[in-house]
Every structure is written in structure tokens, then in C-alpha cells.
């Protein structure tokens, strides 16, 4: 029998029907049948083939991949080779569990490359494909009978022929760490030797087998069996020992610089800034080289409206192979304050420098955003799991601290979808005051609400209140479930704020034991909602070919709009400068990773990484 996904807390004197649950999270993708996709002609690309997913959000890069069945994100992978990875799950095109899902393993998500031409190459050119993979991550662990599979395809005539190349059985992340010497991702190298791959165009196919369990609770039948893949690289003149890369990069996303929240209303920050700001934060650096390197972390923060800036310069330190945690402790740091505006947004640029003596080893640049709009958020916008309680009438809530008198006018909620949308049930949204660190008396209730889903990934639904509620001090915002089964609200497992989460299954309020953040975002201020992308916006240039040898071009903008074009290495040094062009000679740049920045005539900035590989 399939191991349950649920973490169950049995309270003293409670029956097994009173529980709090976690499940997998469901999102909307553009899943398509693998066999059907293989019948269409894709763009032909040549070596080197490389994708670390750092320049994609949500969907894979169409210049490299035929389909969009996997989720490109930074929430599900835990300490990837570098920022972002491709996540495989158990969802269909509508964001629901696949209609053909069963308790026996079934083919779920897939990632299919465009056709790769090996040209005049032969097996003697020593071509290898490498990639990193991880089961579970921050999501749900695939069972032993589930698996991740790699296949090579080629088409000598009208029929596609598939060769099974590699697979891994499902397991928990804890078991994976034991087998993998406590490394969070494992690198696989595959030699490409079959003559038919050189005589015919090659296709790379990753897919996963998933399974769901039969259960009385709908949150058992949700997004399960997560796998993460990162840093896919195929090239000639490689070997089985070619396992290191001359780069030091960021592994995790840009963190919040706030002490408690990922985001908060700007007026609340201004009213008590020293309490709101974190005294320090962690950055995670991945050294993909086989040797340690002397590195330095720097951070540049800029208010996008006022032009205010702040710079932090860390100490030089020795970064060993693998993941290194760097603690940044800016002294006397506060964001600038303007009590005449209601919102503020800051662009945060993280830089990792490598000492000049290590001329072949590149550093990295990572962009983040700290936003102050009109809501509180504990979560970072990526819901890796779903949360709920049973039985009917049970409640859960998150605690929020209001520094100055304000008005509460509604709440953002993000709900998980389950098999056949079984959690499409009624619930009440409730606000409580504080009773010695736990929810106390009810302040407000809006009855008979239901989950609202969108076709847009990570889209929160806004539930306006029918009256404006004056609030101050500590309040609790949450849900009372009417149905006997879990309502399955989004749950961010990468940010542990369980000390602010509470539940009541009929025996009084208890602090949650589930590490993570409920996706509940109360909206303060006037009765309006700031619509914000839930991930850092990445303005794509559509650089191609990427990797490049001699020339690189912009596909998403025209030459007249590209007023200023700058190319930087990963230490932040400007290497080239152009004006009003979309095609650039980069033949003199050495191998490595670079950043192109384009400023348009309207003043809009675009940033995208590209690789030089000769």
C-alpha cells in the first residue's frame, strides 16, 4: 500500500478524525501527450546543448524544448546546482491530477528536447550528456515504484525509435541524501555512442512515473511524486571524469530582507522599520568546480522609484566544492522611507565574485525584489504543498502583527486542486483578535466561500470583505471548514513560519507542527488590491543561440528600441557595449557565463544570461 503523504498530529484525547494535513500542490501547465508531440517536427539545434533553467520562469525555453509539461521554478528544488530547476509532478493540462492517474505507476510529466543534430561528429568525438537530479525536494517524495526516466529518440524513417538510457526509482529526500553522501543533487553522465544517433537527429526525453493512492481524504489525491532536474549539458570532447565546471553560482532564490514577512504593507513598515528589518540573511552558493575558491559576496539594493541605493560588501572566504551558506549582516541597514507614498519596490542584485587568480572560474549574479504593497505575506509565492484540517467545523489561521491602526478589507488565498476538485467545498473566512498568543474572540466572518482557481500559475484569488474592519496589534486571519474534509490551501514548505500558524479541531487552539507558511495574505488599506506577479519578473530578451560561439542575437526586441546594450561577466565587469542593435559579435569572449543588460528608449531594463562555449 502506498505510503501516506500526510503528516498527522494525534492530540491527546482526540480521535483519528481530528487532524491537520499536508499534501502536494497543483498548478496549471500545458501538458500534452508525449506520443503526439513526437510526431511533430521541432527546430533543429546543434551542440553544445545546455540549460540550467536560470533564464526561464514557469515554462522551459522553447528554443531548447518542444513542450511545456514541467514547471521551471525555485521553490520545489532544494539546493540545486544553481538557481531554478525543472520539476516533474502528477498533473494534467488543466492543473488537475491526470485523468488516467491510478495507484499503479503511470506516465505523467515529460521534458522533450528539440531535435539535436550531431552533424559530422562520430562516437570518437566523445560526446556526453550530463544532468543533476533530486527526488522530492521541498515537495512530495515519489514512491519506490515511481521513477524518473531518460530516453534517447531517433527517427531513421517514419517511426520514432526510443532507447531507454537511464532511470531512478522513487525515494524520499532523506534516503537520497544517505545514498548520495549528503549531496542534495546527484550528477549523472551518459556517453552518446550509438551510431544511429549520429546518422539521425537525436531527441532527449525525460519523463516520470507517478502514482496516487485511494483514500477517504481528497488531499491524498493531489500533486505528488516530485522530481527536480537541473544543469543539463551535452557536448563533445568530454569524458566520464568531466564532472566539474569552472563556476561558482547562487543556489537558492533571493531571500526576504524582512525579519518576519516576505512582504508587508509599506505604511506598516514605515511605522516601525527597525522591528521589521532582518538583522541578517543567508545566501547559498554552489561551487561546481572540484577545487575550493576564494569568493566574495556583494549586494546592491535600489529603490526603483526614488533612486535610493544601498551597497553591502562581504568578506572574502574560502568556498569549498558543493553548497556553502553565507550569512550577510548589513550594519544599520534600513530601506528608505517615504510616508507620502503607499507602495515601494526594491531591486536587489546579489553578486558572487571569484578572486582574479582563478581566471577560469566565473562568479554569478542573482536578481531579487523586495516589495511593499498592501498585503502581508509569509510565503514566497511558491506553494509546494497543500494544507488542511478535519473534521467539519475545524479552523486554521495565521498570526499577523499590525504596527499602527489600519483597515482590513479582504484577503488573498491560494488553493490546491485535488482529484476531481474534491475540495471544492464551502468555508468561512474568519478574523480573530489575540488571546495571549493564540486566536481569541471572533472579530469578523464572511460565510459560504469556495475555492477559486485561475488558469495563471501562482495566481492568488482575492476575497473582498463586505465591510472594512479596523485593526491594530495582533490579529489572526484564517478559515473555518464547513466540510468534513480538508480544504487544501496552498502551503509554502520552503519558508518555516509554523510558530505563526494555528489550528483548532474542536479542542482549543494549538500551534501547528507543520513546517511551512500558509498562503493567506490579508489586504490592508483602502478597498483596492495591488496585482503583483508572485515571482520576480524576468524580462526576457530571447537570446540565441545559447550557448553561443561567435555571435548572439536578441529575438524579443527590435534594434531601434535597444538604446543601450551592455555585456557583463559574472563578476560585474562590463565586457562589451553596443547601441541600437540586436546582433552582436562575441567571438573574442572566453568560455563562461555572461549577463546581457538592455535599456530601452523608454528606460525599461532587461537582463538575461548566456553562455560562451567554443
Buried (B, 14 or more C-beta within 10 A) or exposed (E): EBEEBBBEBEBEEEEEEBBBBBBBBBBBBEBBEBEEBBEEEBEEBEBBBBBBBBBBBBBBBBBBBBBBBBBBBBBBBBBBBBBBBBBBBBBBBBBBBBEEBEEEBBBBBBBBBBBBBBEEBEBEBBBBBBBBBBBBBBBBBBBEBBBBBBBBBBBEEEEBEEEEBBEBEBBBBEBBBEEBEEBBBBBBBBBBEBEEBBEBBBBBBBBBBBBBBEBEBBBBBBBBBBBBBBBBBBBBEBEEEBBEBBBBBBBBBBBBBBEBBBBBBBBBBBBEBEEBBBEEBEBBBBBBBEEBBBBBBBBBBBBEEEEBEBEBBBEEBEBEBBBBEBEBEBEEBEBBEBEEEBBBBBBBBBBBBBBEEBEEBBBBBBBBBBBBBBBBBBBBBBBBBBBBBBBBBBBBBBBBBBBEEBBBBBBBBBBBBBBEBBBBBBBBBBBBBBEEEBBBEBBBEBEEBEBBBEEEBBBBBBBBBEEBBEBEEBBBBBBBBBBBBBBBBBBBBBBBBBEBBBBBBBEEBBEBEBBBBBBBBBBBBEEEBBEBBBBBEBEBBBBBBBBBBEEBBBEEBEEEBBBBBBBBBBBBEEBBEBEEEBEBEBEEBEEBBBBBBBBBEEEEEBBBBBBBBE
